[in-house]
Amino acid sequence: MNKIWILSSILLLTACQQQGKAGDSPEASDTTVIATSQDSDTTATGQPGSPALPPVFQTMGKVVAARYADVKFETILPVVRVMVRNGDRVRQGQLLAEQDARKQENAVEQHQREIEQARLQMQEVIISQGYDPEQMDRVPQRVRHIAEVKSGLLIAQNKLAAARNELNTTRVTAPFDGIVANVTAHAGQLAQTGDVVCRIISPQQMEVEFQVMESDLGRFPIGTDISVVPVADEHAAYDAKVTEINPVVNEQGTVMLRARVAEPNSLFDGMHVSVNLKTPQP
């Protein structure tokens, strides 16, 4: 009887020791706690020895042309020629397109002949007043004015100026140096007043339009330096500076900002870009 009791005690003690060892194992617990040391040099990227980088603010935006002009026809006439294509670089005053201007050209020639006839009649009036038309500097201003009125020279000159202006409306020219975009005109069409020939964009004046949450507006005061990276070329980066803040918060809680790009180079109007703060801020 004593032997049986002693053997039972030994088995019970052994079972308790094994249960205690199993309880000390991490696999036996329902919750695993990972301890971190504040003295560790390991960063969030898992690379030891490098300090953790502060977060960088980033949002998406779109390139917009700060200066552009939609060049339009001013007269209802057939289009004879369109001299430009999308992507062409043009200079101020360069001819972009022209309409059938035979009627306007004939009017200019006619009024030029009228001016010649009026000048002959003016000379006759001056001679009748006792002056030499070859020495106009000696003709009194009053006599000269009377001669211009009687000869019809002033009226002919006004008609010629109007005819030349009408002729100029048939020729569309570039308002400033730039790049041609959105060409819609073509030879043979009957252009209506206000029809767009093309758009001229100044490539050196590009801006970036982007939105930030109201809570992040403090990061972007006027003059803030940002970096602009096109979606089409992630290896290209452009410097820009915030120049405008629209003082309106929309229904989504965002505010519209604009930044001027220092050297746009290859940026296109409408390009999507990533907007980043150049100097990381908390």
GULO-705380 format. One record per residue: residue in one letter; x, y, z of N, C-alpha, C, O in turn. Coordinates in pm, whole numbers, plus 50000, padded with zeros to 5 digits. Atoms other than C-alpha are relative to their C-alpha. Layout:
N
R rest  n_xx  n_yy  n_zz ca_xx ca_yy ca_zz  c_xx  c_yy  c_zz  o_xx  o_yy  o_zz
R    A     X     Y     Z     X     Y     Z     X     Y     Z     X     Y     Z
...
end
This chain:
282
R rest  n_xx  n_yy  n_zz ca_xx ca_yy ca_zz  c_xx  c_yy  c_zz  o_xx  o_yy  o_zz
R    M 50084 49879 50000 50000 50000 50000 50086 50124 50000 50057 50218 49925
R    N 49908 49887 49995 50280 50243 50084 50072 50018 49868 50100 50131 49828
R    K 49929 49992 50128 50455 50160 49756 49908 50064 49894 49953 50145 49813
R    I 50094 49943 50098 50143 50244 49555 49984 50149 50020 49979 50224 49923
R    W 50017 49856 49971 50103 50582 49730 50123 50079 49957 50110 50188 49901
R    I 49873 49931 50037 50470 50673 49675 50008 50012 49848 50047 50117 49796
R    L 49994 49997 50147 50447 50581 49303 49901 50102 49944 49933 50170 49847
R    S 50099 49902 50048 50131 50793 49258 50049 50142 50021 50028 50230 49937
R    S 49947 49866 49971 50300 51091 49420 50105 50039 49900 50110 50154 49855
R    I 49891 49970 50096 50600 51066 49187 49941 50034 49864 49987 50128 49799
R    L 50062 49974 50131 50376 51051 48876 49930 50136 49998 49938 50207 49898
R    L 50069 49872 49992 50171 51351 48991 50099 50115 49995 50072 50216 49928
R    L 49899 49895 49998 50484 51560 49058 50061 50019 49862 50086 50132 49821
R    T 49941 49993 50134 50628 51477 48716 49906 50070 49902 49950 50150 49820
R    A 50099 49938 50089 50306 51580 48540 49992 50150 50022 49977 50226 49926
R    C 50005 49857 49969 50303 51917 48718 50120 50074 49943 50107 50185 49893
R    Q 49878 49936 50052 50664 51992 48616 49991 50017 49848 50032 50120 49796
R    Q 50011 49991 50145 50590 51917 48247 49900 50106 49958 49921 50176 49859
R    Q 50100 49897 50030 50280 52137 48252 50058 50140 50019 50028 50231 49943
R    G 49938 49870 49977 50484 52422 48395 50093 50038 49887 50097 50155 49849
R    K 49911 49970 50111 50744 52393 48115 49922 50037 49874 49963 50126 49799
R    A 50082 49967 50117 50470 52396 47848 49942 50140 50009 49929 50207 49907
R    G 50057 49867 49982 50320 52714 47993 50101 50109 49975 50062 50222 49943
R    D 49899 49899 50023 50654 52894 47957 50028 50020 49852 50101 50113 49818
R    S 49972 49991 50142 50657 52841 47576 49912 50105 49934 49793 50109 49965
R    P 50080 49899 50066 50542 53137 47352 49887 49941 49918 49781 50002 49905
R    E 50103 50059 50081 50348 52897 47130 49876 49963 50081 49769 49946 50024
R    A 50113 50039 49916 50124 52810 47425 49910 50118 50033 49802 50097 50090
R    S 50077 49881 49964 49999 53174 47460 49914 50044 49883 49952 50026 49767
R    D 50088 49950 50105 49705 53327 47268 50045 50135 49947 50007 50167 49834
R    T 49955 49867 50040 49873 53678 47246 50151 50004 49999 50217 49968 50097
R    T 49855 49990 50012 50225 53737 47115 50040 50145 50011 49989 50226 49934
R    V 49954 49864 49978 50396 54055 47237 50141 50013 49945 50231 49940 49987
R    I 49867 49977 50056 50690 54187 47029 50058 50123 50065 50001 50232 50050
R    A 49938 49888 49930 50915 54412 47233 50089 50076 49905 50160 50016 49825
R    T 49913 49915 50081 51087 54709 47064 50084 50084 50093 50038 50126 50200
R    S 49907 49921 49919 51385 54896 47198 50014 50139 49941 50035 50152 49820
R    Q 49984 49863 50048 51406 55273 47171 50145 50028 49962 50173 50124 49890
R    D 49859 49979 50030 51782 55241 47148 50040 49932 49870 50155 49944 49829
R    S 49966 50073 50122 51764 55029 46831 50021 50096 49885 49950 50196 49875
R    D 49971 49918 50116 51911 55181 46511 49927 49953 49876 49942 50010 49768
R    T 50071 50053 50115 51686 54976 46286 49883 50090 49964 49802 50124 50051
R    T 50107 49911 50046 51452 55196 46075 49878 49919 49960 49878 49796 49965
R    A 50124 50066 50040 51103 55123 45953 50020 49917 49874 49943 49825 49847
R    T 49975 50076 50121 51252 54997 45627 50079 49875 50027 50099 49793 49937
R    G 49927 50120 49965 51449 54734 45812 50148 50010 49973 50220 49912 49988
R    Q 49858 49983 50026 51788 54881 45718 50067 50055 50125 50038 50168 50164
R    P 49935 49953 49878 52009 54907 46028 50099 50113 49971 50161 50118 49865
R    G 49900 49895 50008 52222 55214 46088 49955 50126 49931 50030 50224 49933
R    S 50049 49882 50070 52009 55464 45887 49887 50062 50079 49796 49991 50121
R    P 50108 49936 49924 51792 55723 46064 49869 49997 49922 49870 50003 49799
R    A 50131 50004 50064 51421 55706 45992 49969 50134 49934 49990 50238 49996
R    L 50031 49878 50072 51309 55963 45726 49863 50052 50041 49769 49974 50059
R    P 50131 49944 49966 51029 56203 45816 49904 49981 49883 49949 49969 49770
R    P 50096 50020 50108 50708 56161 45615 50001 50119 49904 50018 50233 49947
R    V 50003 49898 50104 50690 56357 45285 49857 50016 49950 49793 49917 49915
R    F 50136 49976 50047 50362 56521 45183 49997 49985 49848 50085 50036 49778
R    Q 50012 50023 50144 50247 56415 44837 49854 50001 49960 49768 49950 50031
R    T 50135 49998 50055 49939 56478 44627 50010 50006 49848 50119 50023 49793
R    M 50001 49998 50146 49836 56473 44262 49950 50135 49951 49871 50202 50017
R    G 50041 49873 50060 49793 56775 44036 50000 49992 49849 50023 49886 49791
R    K 50007 49995 50145 49760 56886 43676 50068 50126 49951 50054 50233 50010
R    V 49933 49886 50061 49970 57114 43456 49898 50082 49921 49817 50027 49846
R    V 50088 49910 50075 49785 57417 43320 50084 50112 49941 50178 50160 50004
R    A 49928 49891 50064 49908 57679 43076 49957 50133 50061 49838 50165 50065
R    A 50032 49871 49940 49930 58016 43245 49967 50104 49894 49894 50200 49921
R    R 50028 49906 50108 49922 58196 42910 49968 49922 49873 50051 49844 49825
R    Y 50039 50063 50125 49734 58076 42605 49894 50086 49932 49834 50173 49994
R    A 50101 49925 50075 49506 58211 42334 49938 49908 49897 50008 49840 49822
R    D 50073 50070 50104 49237 58048 42122 49982 50097 49883 49905 50192 49892
R    V 50004 49913 50117 49288 58205 41780 49878 49965 49915 49856 49848 49883
R    K 50128 50024 50067 48959 58248 41590 49989 50079 49870 50055 50181 49850
R    F 50035 49927 50121 48828 58350 41250 49905 50114 50037 49826 50103 50130
R    E 50086 49885 49975 48657 58688 41236 49900 50024 49887 49813 50111 49898
R    T 50084 49977 50118 48486 58659 40897 49943 49868 49949 50007 49764 49958
R    I 50062 50118 50061 48246 58415 40732 50051 49988 49856 49999 50052 49765
R    L 49940 50019 50132 48459 58301 40438 50059 49860 49991 50089 49800 50095
R    P 49934 50129 50015 48602 57979 40294 50147 50008 50043 50213 50111 50023
R    V 49860 50006 49960 48939 57873 40436 50083 49952 49881 50053 49850 49820
R    V 49913 50035 50112 49213 57865 40174 50117 49916 50045 50148 49814 49983
R    R 49881 50072 49954 49514 57750 40374 50008 50003 50152 49969 50101 50216
R    V 49962 50007 49859 49612 57638 40723 50148 49963 50002 50185 49856 49956
R    M 49855 50016 50013 49988 57672 40766 50067 49929 50117 50188 49908 50113
R    V 49937 50057 49881 50044 57506 41104 49938 49867 50035 49827 49834 49993
R    R 50046 50127 49946 50011 57169 41273 50025 49999 50150 50099 50082 50202
R    N 49981 50011 49856 49992 57063 41636 50148 49977 50031 50215 49893 49970
R    G 49860 50014 49959 50328 57101 41805 50095 50097 49934 50210 50107 49976
R    D 49912 49903 50066 50465 57367 41570 50028 50117 50093 49942 50160 50171
R    R 49964 49878 49928 50650 57657 41726 49984 50118 49906 50030 50114 49792
R    V 50027 49883 50083 50542 57997 41597 50049 50126 50070 50066 50130 50192
R    R 49959 49870 49950 50654 58355 41637 49882 50097 49995 49788 50078 49918
R    Q 50106 49900 50000 50437 58655 41714 49982 50061 49861 50080 50102 49798
R    G 50029 49943 50130 50266 58779 41398 50009 49901 49885 49977 49936 49771
R    Q 49987 50100 50106 50331 58458 41203 49862 49961 49949 49768 49945 50027
R    L 50127 50036 50061 50053 58367 40958 49966 49855 50031 50046 49765 50005
R    L 50046 50134 49963 49854 58065 41081 49902 49943 49898 49910 49825 49863
R    A 50101 50044 50097 49564 58047 40835 49947 50122 49927 49952 50234 49978
R    E 50058 49889 50075 49400 58256 40567 49876 49953 49926 49864 49836 49888
R    Q 50125 50028 50069 49059 58275 40403 50002 50059 49860 50093 50133 49823
R    D 50012 49947 50136 48948 58353 40050 49972 50150 50010 49862 50192 50049
R    A 50010 49855 49980 49009 58729 40045 50001 50077 49869 50042 50193 49866
R    R 49997 49931 50130 48969 58813 39675 49912 50125 50001 49950 50228 49944
R    K 50088 49884 49994 48679 59046 39745 50064 50114 50077 50057 50229 50036
R    Q 49935 49898 49917 48870 59230 40017 50121 50060 49928 50146 50180 49938
R    E 49884 49950 50075 49182 59257 39799 49956 50095 49888 50020 50197 49865
R    N 50052 49912 50106 48979 59406 39514 49955 50133 50058 49973 50237 49996
R    A 50046 49876 49937 48828 59659 39753 50118 50090 50034 50111 50212 50018
R    V 49881 49921 49968 49174 59768 39866 50056 50066 49874 50091 50184 49877
R    E 49949 49944 50125 49289 59815 39507 49911 50114 49950 49960 50216 49902
R    Q 50093 49897 50046 48976 60012 39422 50017 50129 50079 50023 50237 50020
R    H 49986 49879 49919 49017 60252 39713 50137 50064 49981 50150 50185 49999
R    Q 49870 49940 50031 49385 60299 39628 49990 50085 49873 50051 50193 49867
R    R 50020 49921 50122 49281 60417 39279 49920 50127 50030 49946 50232 49972
R    E 50079 49882 49963 49025 60650 39436 50087 50105 50067 50068 50225 50048
R    I 49910 49905 49935 49297 60804 39646 50086 50072 49897 50109 50193 49909
R    E 49919 49937 50105 49511 60867 39337 49919 50107 49927 49970 50216 49899
R    Q 50085 49901 50068 49218 61042 39165 49974 50119 50091 49972 50234 50046
R    A 50028 49891 49905 49143 61243 39479 50121 50093 50013 50104 50214 50029
R    R 49880 49917 49990 49501 61365 39496 50015 50092 49879 50059 50206 49893
R    L 49997 49916 50119 49483 61492 39136 49900 50115 50013 49930 50229 49978
R    Q 50100 49895 49981 49164 61681 39217 50043 50099 50107 50014 50218 50098
R    M 49951 49911 49895 49326 61819 39530 50102 50098 49943 50102 50215 49980
R    Q 49903 49911 50062 49611 61959 39322 49932 50110 49920 49976 50224 49920
R    E 50073 49901 50078 49361 62133 39094 49940 50106 50091 49941 50225 50057
R    V 50057 49904 49906 49192 62294 39394 50109 50094 50052 50087 50214 50065
R    I 49891 49917 49948 49527 62417 39528 50047 50099 49894 50078 50214 49925
R    I 49960 49910 50108 49619 62560 39188 49898 50112 49983 49934 50227 49959
R    S 50105 49899 50014 49284 62738 39171 50007 50106 50110 49955 50217 50094
R    Q 49983 49906 49888 49372 62903 39503 50129 50080 49987 50161 50161 50074
R    G 49880 49921 50027 49695 63038 39354 50127 49943 50064 50223 50017 50085
R    Y 49881 50059 49938 49942 62794 39513 50054 49886 49913 49983 49828 49831
R    D 49934 50106 50075 50188 62545 39374 49987 49868 50077 50037 49859 50189
R    P 50016 50127 49928 50094 62183 39467 50132 49926 50021 50140 49833 50102
R    E 49869 50062 49981 50461 62089 39432 50072 50056 50123 50174 50002 50166
R    Q 49941 49937 49881 50539 62314 39729 49893 50006 50111 49848 50113 50152
R    M 50108 50010 49902 50286 62192 39984 50034 50067 50133 49944 50105 50207
R    D 49962 49937 49874 50486 62336 40274 49967 50149 50002 49964 50211 50108
R    R 50034 49858 50008 50395 62686 40149 49849 50022 49990 49801 50136 49992
R    V 50147 49989 50008 50024 62609 40120 49944 50014 50140 49975 49930 50226
R    P 50059 49984 49866 49828 62741 40422 49916 49878 50039 49858 49810 49954
R    Q 50073 50116 49950 49667 62478 40638 49852 50007 49964 49790 49905 49933
R    R 50142 49984 50032 49320 62623 40573 49972 49962 49855 49874 49895 49824
R    V 50017 50029 50142 49362 62600 40197 50019 49851 49975 49947 49791 49895
R    R 49975 50143 50017 49501 62248 40221 49880 49919 50046 49841 49821 49981
R    H 50115 50072 49949 49205 62135 40431 49882 50009 49903 49811 49911 49880
R    I 50109 49982 50097 48958 62282 40181 50023 49911 49878 49929 49851 49826
R    A 49968 50082 50118 49137 62104 39897 49976 49851 50028 49928 49779 49941
R    E 50022 50141 49965 49124 61769 40082 49852 49966 50005 49812 49857 49965
R    V 50143 50025 49989 48752 61803 40146 49935 49999 49861 49858 49909 49830
R    K 50060 49990 50132 48659 61913 39792 50041 49885 49909 49962 49840 49826
R    S 49951 50109 50086 48870 61643 39630 49949 49863 50045 49955 49767 49968
R    G 50045 50128 49947 48725 61368 39850 50114 49911 50047 50097 49791 50066
R    L 49883 50079 49958 49075 61263 39960 49980 49939 50138 50016 49823 50160
R    L 50018 50051 49864 48981 61225 40327 49906 49879 50001 49930 49781 50070
R    I 50094 50112 50005 48685 61002 40243 50066 49877 49939 50047 49766 49987
R    A 49932 50111 50066 48897 60788 40010 50101 49934 50094 50115 49811 50096
R    Q 49902 50056 49904 49165 60747 40277 49931 49917 50108 49982 49812 50148
R    N 50073 50076 49898 48908 60635 40535 49948 49867 49943 49950 49765 50012
R    K 50047 50122 50063 48762 60382 40291 50114 49899 49982 50096 49779 50002
R    L 49885 50089 50017 49108 60242 40218 50040 49937 50133 50072 49818 50138
R    A 49964 50053 49867 49184 60203 40591 49901 49892 50042 49940 49790 50099
R    A 50101 50100 49964 48854 60017 40643 50017 49874 49916 50003 49764 49968
R    A 49981 50117 50087 48920 59790 40344 50122 49918 50044 50118 49795 50041
R    R 49880 50071 49952 49267 59703 40475 49972 49926 50130 50021 49814 50150
R    N 50036 50069 49876 49126 59620 40817 49917 49875 49972 49936 49771 50034
R    E 50082 50116 50036 48868 59391 40659 50086 49891 49936 50061 49772 49958
R    L 49909 50097 50059 49144 59225 40457 50081 49929 50108 50106 49809 50098
R    N 49921 50059 49892 49345 59168 40774 49921 49896 50079 49979 49803 50134
R    T 50081 50097 49925 49053 58983 40934 49996 49863 49932 49958 49764 49993
R    T 49999 50128 50070 49089 58713 40670 50132 49925 50021 50147 49812 49974
R    R 49869 50060 49975 49444 58638 40786 50020 49987 50151 50025 50087 50222
R    V 49986 50027 49857 49489 58476 41126 50148 49985 50033 50218 49905 49972
R    T 49859 50002 49963 49825 58537 41294 50016 49965 50148 49921 49972 50226
R    A 49970 50037 49861 49993 58428 41617 50007 50125 50087 50076 50221 50051
R    P 49998 49882 49913 49932 58673 41904 50129 50016 50078 50163 50126 50122
R    F 49871 49996 49930 50264 58581 42071 50077 49874 49966 50024 49782 49904
R    D 49919 50120 50023 50549 58331 42055 49943 49884 50080 49904 49900 50196
R    G 50054 50113 49925 50432 57983 42147 49998 49873 49918 50062 49864 49813
R    I 50015 50130 50064 50340 57628 42051 49855 49984 49958 49763 50022 50030
R    V 50135 50019 50055 50041 57535 41836 49939 49873 50058 50004 49769 50069
R    A 50074 50115 49947 49779 57302 41984 49855 50008 49955 49806 50115 49919
R    N 50144 50009 50029 49423 57187 41911 49962 50065 49867 49868 50144 49860
R    V 50034 49948 50133 49424 57270 41540 49869 49937 49954 49858 49814 49946
R    T 50131 50050 50044 49063 57238 41419 49964 50047 49859 49878 49988 49795
R    A 50031 49947 50133 49061 57443 41098 50067 49917 49891 50171 49856 49913
R    H 49940 50069 50114 49126 57289 40758 49957 50069 49872 49851 50131 49866
R    A 50027 49936 50128 49139 57409 40401 49871 49946 49940 49845 49826 49944
R    G 50124 50040 50065 48807 57406 40218 49876 50020 50084 49765 50021 50030
R    Q 50117 49982 49916 48580 57460 40516 49949 50143 49990 50026 50235 49962
R    L 50058 49866 49992 48343 57754 40537 50005 50043 50146 49924 49998 50228
R    A 49982 49959 49861 48460 57924 40854 49894 50102 50039 49860 50191 49962
R    Q 50095 49907 49944 48208 58105 41069 50071 50094 50097 50178 50062 50149
R    T 49943 49906 49905 48278 58406 41284 50009 49936 50139 49908 49890 50193
R    G 49980 50060 49867 48426 58280 41612 50049 49857 49997 50082 49801 50102
R    D 49946 50135 50009 48537 57940 41481 50148 50002 50038 50224 50089 49994
R    V 49862 50005 49952 48864 57839 41649 50090 49937 49895 50060 49831 49840
R    V 49899 50055 50090 49167 57789 41426 50089 49904 50077 50109 49790 50035
R    C 49912 50080 49916 49398 57659 41699 50021 50074 50132 49968 50183 50152
R    R 49961 49937 49873 49534 57736 42044 50151 50023 49998 50228 49935 49958
R    I 49858 49969 49987 49868 57907 42101 50033 50001 50149 49971 50075 50227
R    I 49962 50014 49859 50036 57812 42429 50143 50050 50018 50232 50018 49940
R    S 49865 49956 49966 50334 57985 42584 50067 49891 50084 50025 49868 50197
R    P 49941 50114 49928 50562 57692 42687 50082 50042 50121 50114 49958 50205
R    Q 49918 49953 49889 50760 57907 42928 49917 50046 50119 49973 50089 50220
R    Q 50087 49955 49891 50460 57991 43146 49900 49890 50033 49784 49892 49990
R    M 50082 50112 49959 50326 57672 43298 49980 50002 50152 50070 50040 50227
R    E 50032 50008 49858 50157 57625 43633 49946 49861 50032 49906 49786 49943
R    V 50056 50126 49953 50047 57328 43840 49883 50030 50091 49895 50109 50185
R    E 50121 49981 49920 49697 57314 43984 49976 49873 50081 49969 49763 50025
R    F 50020 50117 49915 49641 57084 44281 49916 50037 50121 49900 50155 50153
R    Q 50086 49980 49884 49417 57038 44584 50063 49937 50124 50128 49833 50116
R    V 49956 50055 49872 49502 56984 44949 49884 50009 50098 49796 50094 50085
R    M 50103 49996 49898 49284 56909 45245 50014 50127 50084 50123 50182 50099
R    E 50000 49878 49917 49187 57201 45465 50098 49988 50115 50162 50086 50152
R    S 49910 50020 49888 49388 57050 45749 50147 50010 49959 50233 50032 50045
R    D 49862 49995 50048 49704 57048 45530 50034 50135 49938 50146 50154 49890
R    L 49977 49873 50067 49667 57403 45401 50118 50075 50060 50188 50148 49989
R    G 49889 49932 49936 49919 57530 45655 50136 49960 49947 50234 50031 49969
R    R 49873 50044 50057 50191 57333 45476 50037 50079 49875 50153 50077 49833
R    F 49977 49940 50131 50154 57541 45160 49971 50150 49999 49884 50194 49924
R    P 50018 49855 50013 50176 57916 45225 50057 50049 49867 50134 49979 49801
R    I 49948 49941 50124 50246 58146 44930 50152 50003 50006 50211 50046 50105
R    G 49855 50004 50007 50606 58098 44822 50061 49866 50036 50183 49850 50029
R    T 49949 50132 49964 50635 57734 44932 50062 49932 49878 50004 49932 49770
R    D 49933 50074 50108 50882 57535 44720 49948 49858 49996 49939 49790 50098
R    I 50046 50136 50019 50749 57212 44576 50075 49937 49883 50139 50007 49804
R    S 49941 50075 50111 50874 56945 44339 49887 49935 49921 49796 49876 49979
R    V 50104 50052 50089 50663 56840 44040 50059 49887 49916 50159 49907 49847
R    V 49952 50117 50074 50709 56493 43888 49888 49952 49907 49782 49912 49955
R    P 50103 50046 50093 50516 56402 43570 49974 49850 50013 50066 49772 50036
R    V 50034 50142 49998 50330 56072 43571 50064 49930 49880 50100 49812 49888
R    A 49944 50058 50121 50464 56017 43218 50150 49976 50009 50204 49897 49932
R    D 49855 50015 49986 50827 56045 43334 50036 50019 50147 50060 50131 50191
R    E 49975 49993 49856 50892 55962 43699 50144 50038 50032 50176 50066 50148
R    H 49861 49963 49976 51263 56039 43655 50025 50150 49981 50134 50199 50009
R    A 49987 49855 50019 51199 56405 43570 49934 50073 50116 49825 50036 50160
R    A 50054 49920 49890 51144 56661 43845 50018 50148 49967 50122 50189 49916
R    Y 49999 49858 50030 51060 57030 43811 49976 50079 50128 49891 50044 50210
R    D 50018 49913 49886 51094 57304 44069 49883 50095 49976 49866 50146 49865
R    A 50114 49910 50011 50785 57511 44137 49981 50071 50133 50035 50029 50236
R    K 50023 49920 49879 50664 57770 44387 49852 50036 50005 49795 50080 49905
R    V 50142 49969 49982 50313 57819 44525 49978 50150 49981 50042 50232 50047
R    T 50026 49860 50029 50173 58145 44387 49856 50043 50026 49826 50162 50031
R    E 50141 49963 49988 49799 58127 44442 49926 49898 50085 49945 49777 50070
R    I 50087 50085 49917 49554 57990 44699 49857 50050 49983 49826 50164 50017
R    N 50139 49962 50017 49186 57993 44613 49931 49996 50138 49922 49890 50199
R    P 50055 49995 49864 49013 58108 44935 49860 49941 50011 49769 50004 50064
R    V 50129 50069 49994 48729 57858 44903 50026 49854 50034 50112 49789 49974
R    V 49993 50141 49966 48688 57519 45068 49878 49932 49938 49764 49969 49967
R    N 50112 50064 50069 48478 57288 44850 49930 49898 50090 49966 49882 50207
R    E 50079 50094 49922 48230 57024 44964 50083 49880 50049 50048 49816 50148
R    Q 49913 50111 49958 48508 56764 44984 50103 50042 50105 50183 49960 50150
R    G 49907 49951 49899 48701 56982 45228 50139 50028 49948 50236 50027 50024
R    T 49869 49972 50058 48983 57065 44987 50006 50143 49948 49904 50208 49924
R    V 49974 49865 50048 49139 57392 44872 50086 49991 49875 50181 49912 49870
R    M 49925 50002 50125 49269 57461 44520 50118 50096 50009 50104 50211 50050
R    L 49878 49920 50001 49628 57587 44487 50061 49999 49861 50036 49909 49781
R    R 49923 49995 50124 49848 57692 44198 50145 50031 50032 50176 50106 50124
R    A 49858 49976 49984 50224 57686 44166 50062 50025 49863 50028 49956 49766
R    R 49933 49967 50126 50443 57841 43894 50125 49914 49986 50208 49908 50077
R    V 49884 50085 50027 50697 57602 43738 50113 50088 49949 50093 50169 49858
R    A 49887 49914 50035 51042 57760 43709 50045 49979 49856 50054 50076 49780
R    E 49954 50032 50136 51160 57585 43390 49917 49883 49947 49956 49767 49965
R    P 50092 50108 50040 50871 57388 43232 50060 49901 49901 50027 49782 49905
R    N 49937 50087 50100 51082 57249 42943 49897 49916 49924 49832 49966 49833
R    S 50082 50094 50078 50883 56943 42826 49861 49977 50059 49795 49881 50022
R    L 50133 50018 49942 50566 56987 43032 49893 50042 49899 49907 50142 49829
R    F 50113 49971 50088 50238 56980 42838 49881 50046 50084 49863 50005 50199
R    D 50124 49958 49937 49914 57152 42925 49911 49878 50021 49886 49802 49928
R    G 50086 50112 49969 49690 56898 43101 50071 49878 50056 50005 49782 50094
R    M 49925 50114 49945 49969 56663 43217 49965 49977 50146 49945 50072 50222
R    H 50018 50035 49861 49909 56479 43543 50137 49985 50066 50228 49925 50010
R    V 49871 49999 49931 50187 56522 43796 49981 49967 50148 49872 49978 50203
R    S 49995 50020 49857 50283 56428 44148 50062 50124 50063 50168 50170 50019
R    V 49955 49879 49931 50325 56728 44381 50058 49961 50134 49992 49896 50215
R    N 49931 50036 49878 50577 56692 44663 50061 50124 50065 50111 50212 49995
R    L 49929 49894 49930 50705 56927 44930 50150 49977 49987 50199 49867 50010
R    K 49856 50016 50016 51072 56995 44861 50068 49977 50135 50159 49895 50146
R    T 49945 50017 49866 51150 57028 45233 49897 49929 50086 49792 49986 50115
R    P 50098 50072 49918 50976 56761 45442 49962 50078 50123 50048 50134 50191
R    Q 50050 49930 49882 50758 56913 45712 49920 49903 50084 49863 49808 50030
R    P 50075 50091 49912 50598 56745 46014 49851 50006 49971 49772 49937 50035
end
